[in-house]
Amino acid sequence: MTHDDFTSQAAADFLDRFGRAADGVWSAPGRVNLIGEHTDYNEGFVLPFAIDRRTWAAVGLRDDNTARVTSTFSEDEVEVELAQVSPEILDGWSAYPLGIAWALGENGIDLAGQAGFDVHISSDVPVGAGLSSSAAIECAVAIALDERWQLELDRPTLARVGQLAENKAVGAPTGIMDQSASLLGRRDSAVFLDCRSLRSEIVDLGFQAAGLEIVIIDTKVSHSHATGGYAARRASCEAGAAALGVESLRDVGVADLDRAREVMDDETFRRVRHVVTENARVLATVRALRESGPLAIGEILDASHVSMRDDFEISVPELDLAVVAAREAGAIGARMTGGGFGGAAIALTPSHLVAEVTSQVAAAFAEAGYTAPEIFTVKPSDGAKREL
Ligand code: GLA
């Protein structure tokens, strides 16, 4: 299905489910993080881009205070009174769209005084691959409600609203990166975001001109950031910052690492070293892209993976194999992307070697006895927008 087909289908499904036409259809993309992992909640730098996999939200306001949500991925229809919506009553997939309504309320919008809405959601962002299918839902609903409720919130504010929904309604203690990429992304470009000031710049990626593609290797090892490892890494970063007497690891530079080693245990030190060097790698990547283009960033991507594997310890054997096999087949740089503990790796690959990378990675997985990965390319794309 083309994206235009998804848009018309979303409008048709809305009509079918709710018996009236939608006010409009809005869409928001998933994201790939090119580099800058676990730096967002440390007030550091990230360099994600929006991808050509999106979520569609067909929305129509109602004349009462009820919100109803349906989707193509579940039979359920969930209904709540807006005045009553809170994290405690939300669970399952509807926590993403309804969490946005709640989070707007936390931002000072009087939910009891707002028109209710019906929303129907569909998506071609793979779930569980670490490509932010959840942020895509949140951002599609956020821009739809912002427009229909005439809130005129700017996109960094909507990103905060999405993050709040994710943190409190969904229960995953994640940072601001995914929603920012989904809302601010631009075709052929990455979003260079300072997660402290929330200032962002669009950086030209130039993949096409350089004859490069981004290959996604979805390992099918599913992960969840609402449990376990992600929160533990976040806690280690906070402990490291506290040991150094700084507000966040953003305030620590590579030159401070010798001192850091003296004042914390080895594991905390390695977590800190990942974040500090990863921030430096984001800056180096932006510089290389601007000065020399994307052919110059391969080694930085590789170094990022090693740091996540050895220092931050968020990789899994499937991700490590994907990275090694892609590099051997001719990718110029590769790393796991997203929160880790599963999900996907990215491989920056010359266009003429995409087929080779795909078959060699698949063969390596088969030989290791791993579940077959899903391998496909993505293009840096525009952020959230109204479609219809
Ligand atoms: C997940 C989170 C992001 C970010 C990444 C790691 O994708 O949602 O906020 O922390 O992990 O870089």
Residues whose N, C-alpha, C, O or C-beta is under 5 A from the ligand:
A	BS01	GLA	G36 E37 H38 T39 D40 T174 G175 I176 M177 D178 G338 G339
